[in-house]
Amino acid sequence: MLAVPLSLSAALLVGAMLLLWTLSLRLRNASIVDVFWGSAFVLAGWTAALSGGGAGPRRALALALVTLWGTRLTLHLGRRNLGHGEDPRYVAMRAAHGARFWWVSLFTVFLFQAGLAWVVSLPIQLAAVSTSAGLGVLDLAGLALWLVGFAFEAVGDAQLARFRRDPASRGRALDTGLWRYTRHPNYFGDACAWWGLGLLGAAAGAPWTLVAPVLMTFFLLRVSGVALLERDIVERRPAYRDYVARTSAFLPWFPRRPEAGPPAGPGQVPGRRGAP
């Protein structure tokens, strides 16, 4: 029963990424794959639901949550990236691979993300083919966790966008709102949302699909999220060093009090409230 919806979702994800890859070659902009990222999960979830014959409240809940999450992320990244050219990550890849970039990007960017989206979307797909008559404790816990995560992600993104639009923010670090308690409220929220969706998959009788939030959390912390973003941010924003010293990296917590130190000398930046 599961073979058809899972195979069909995989095929559609690969097909969509191939179309995006072709478009990226014409535009000379691989960043469009990032804008599509959220929509990839919507595509996988609805494909599984429509081809798997599921029914019931768990199916409806999973589709509603992934559609809301994916649509918001796609619109947010689309607005943020519009008119700003190719992401520096892909610019660096293009320079490193030269004439081979078109071929390298197919496998290491577009098809890789198709495979990753398929694996991470497994809890959604399993919940979408569910025929449960009602919601259980795991479903409700998943919904609660997703709501916390979605709030952190959406509010954190909005606060960061507003901060970046303010000319007075140049060289400073955002340390107000949710950013006062974690340096990455949007990534923390993303992880919570996926653990919530993972619980829906577990409630559908597939606890093995919890590999999806584990994988997503690993990428957010060690690969494409926190680690990548903070690699050079201290060099670009000197105030960020002070922000790092007092603010939790991922899990929200109250700011630490700065340690007493020698007064700032000429050319030094005294401790102050700054942000990302």
SVG drawing of the C-alpha trace seen along z (x, -y; Angstrom):
<svg xmlns="http://www.w3.org/2000/svg" viewBox="-13 -55 57 57">
<polyline fill="none" stroke="black" stroke-width="0.4" points="0.0,0.0 2.8,-2.4 4.9,-1.6 2.7,-3.6 2.5,-6.9 6.1,-6.8 7.4,-6.0 5.2,-8.6 6.3,-11.4 9.9,-10.5 9.4,-10.7 7.6,-14.0 10.3,-15.5 13.0,-14.4 11.0,-15.8 10.4,-19.1 14.1,-19.4 15.1,-18.6 12.8,-21.4 14.3,-23.8 17.8,-22.8 17.1,-23.5 15.6,-26.9 18.7,-27.7 20.9,-27.2 19.0,-29.8 18.9,-32.2 22.5,-31.5 21.0,-31.3 20.9,-28.1 19.3,-29.9 15.9,-29.1 16.3,-25.7 16.2,-27.3 12.9,-29.1 11.4,-25.8 12.6,-23.9 9.4,-24.5 7.2,-23.7 8.9,-20.3 7.4,-19.0 4.0,-20.3 4.3,-18.4 5.4,-15.2 2.6,-15.3 -0.2,-16.0 1.1,-13.4 1.1,-10.8 -2.3,-11.8 -4.0,-11.8 -2.4,-8.6 -2.5,-6.6 -6.2,-6.7 -5.8,-8.0 -8.7,-9.6 -9.4,-10.9 -8.2,-13.7 -4.5,-12.8 -4.3,-13.0 -6.0,-16.4 -3.8,-17.7 -0.6,-16.6 -1.6,-18.2 -2.7,-21.4 0.5,-21.8 2.9,-21.0 1.0,-23.2 1.1,-26.2 4.8,-25.6 6.0,-25.1 3.9,-28.0 5.2,-30.4 8.8,-29.4 8.6,-29.6 7.0,-33.1 9.5,-34.3 12.5,-33.1 11.1,-34.4 10.6,-37.9 14.0,-37.8 15.9,-36.6 14.1,-38.5 16.5,-40.9 19.6,-39.9 21.3,-37.6 22.7,-34.2 23.4,-33.1 27.2,-33.4 27.3,-29.6 26.5,-28.9 28.6,-31.7 31.6,-30.1 30.6,-26.7 30.4,-28.2 33.8,-29.7 35.3,-26.4 33.9,-24.2 34.0,-26.5 32.6,-25.0 31.6,-21.8 29.2,-23.7 26.1,-22.9 26.8,-19.2 28.0,-19.3 25.0,-21.4 22.6,-18.8 23.8,-16.1 25.1,-18.0 22.4,-20.6 19.2,-19.7 19.0,-15.9 20.6,-15.9 17.8,-18.2 15.2,-16.0 16.4,-13.0 16.8,-14.8 13.2,-16.3 11.8,-12.8 13.5,-11.3 12.6,-14.2 9.0,-14.2 8.4,-10.6 6.5,-11.4 4.2,-13.6 3.7,-11.0 2.9,-8.3 0.5,-10.5 -1.1,-11.5 -2.0,-7.9 -3.3,-7.2 -6.9,-6.1 -7.2,-6.8 -10.6,-7.5 -9.3,-10.1 -6.3,-11.8 -4.2,-10.4 -1.8,-11.8 1.1,-11.7 -0.9,-13.6 -1.8,-16.3 1.8,-16.5 3.0,-16.8 0.6,-19.6 1.7,-21.5 5.3,-21.1 4.7,-22.2 2.8,-25.3 5.7,-26.3 8.2,-25.7 6.1,-27.6 5.8,-30.6 9.5,-30.7 10.3,-30.4 7.8,-32.9 8.3,-35.5 12.1,-35.1 12.2,-35.5 10.0,-38.6 12.1,-40.2 15.3,-39.6 13.8,-41.0 12.7,-44.2 16.2,-44.5 17.9,-44.2 15.7,-46.9 16.8,-49.4 19.9,-51.3 20.8,-51.8 21.4,-48.1 24.5,-48.0 27.4,-46.4 25.2,-45.6 23.8,-42.3 20.1,-41.6 19.5,-40.8 15.9,-41.8 12.7,-39.8 13.2,-36.1 16.8,-36.8 17.5,-37.8 17.1,-34.2 18.6,-32.2 20.9,-33.2 18.8,-31.2 15.1,-31.3 14.2,-30.5 16.3,-27.3 15.2,-26.3 11.6,-26.8 12.3,-24.8 13.6,-21.9 10.6,-22.0 8.2,-22.0 9.8,-18.9 9.8,-17.0 6.1,-17.8 5.6,-16.4 7.7,-13.4 5.4,-12.6 2.5,-12.5 4.4,-9.9 5.0,-8.0 1.3,-8.2 0.6,-6.8 2.4,-3.6 5.8,-4.5 8.2,-5.5 11.1,-4.8 10.2,-8.0 11.6,-10.0 14.8,-9.7 13.4,-12.7 13.6,-15.3 16.9,-13.8 18.3,-14.4 16.8,-17.9 18.1,-18.9 21.6,-17.6 21.6,-19.7 20.3,-22.8 23.0,-22.5 26.0,-21.2 25.7,-21.6 23.5,-24.3 22.2,-26.2 24.0,-27.4 27.5,-26.2 27.5,-27.7 25.9,-31.0 28.3,-31.7 31.5,-30.7 32.3,-34.2 29.7,-36.4 32.1,-37.6 34.4,-39.0 31.4,-40.9 29.8,-42.0 32.3,-42.7 29.4,-43.1 28.4,-39.5 31.3,-38.2 29.8,-39.8 26.3,-38.6 27.7,-35.0 29.2,-35.2 25.9,-35.9 23.3,-34.2 22.3,-30.5 23.3,-29.2 20.1,-27.2 17.8,-26.3 16.1,-29.4 17.4,-30.5 17.9,-33.7 21.0,-35.7 24.2,-35.2 25.6,-38.2 28.8,-39.5 32.0,-38.8 33.8,-41.8 37.0,-42.6 39.5,-45.4 38.1,-48.7 38.1,-48.9 41.2,-50.6 41.6,-52.6 40.2,-50.8 38.4,-48.2 34.7,-47.7 33.3,-47.8 30.8,-45.2 27.3,-46.3 24.1,-44.8 24.4,-43.9 23.1,-41.0 23.2,-38.8"/>
</svg>
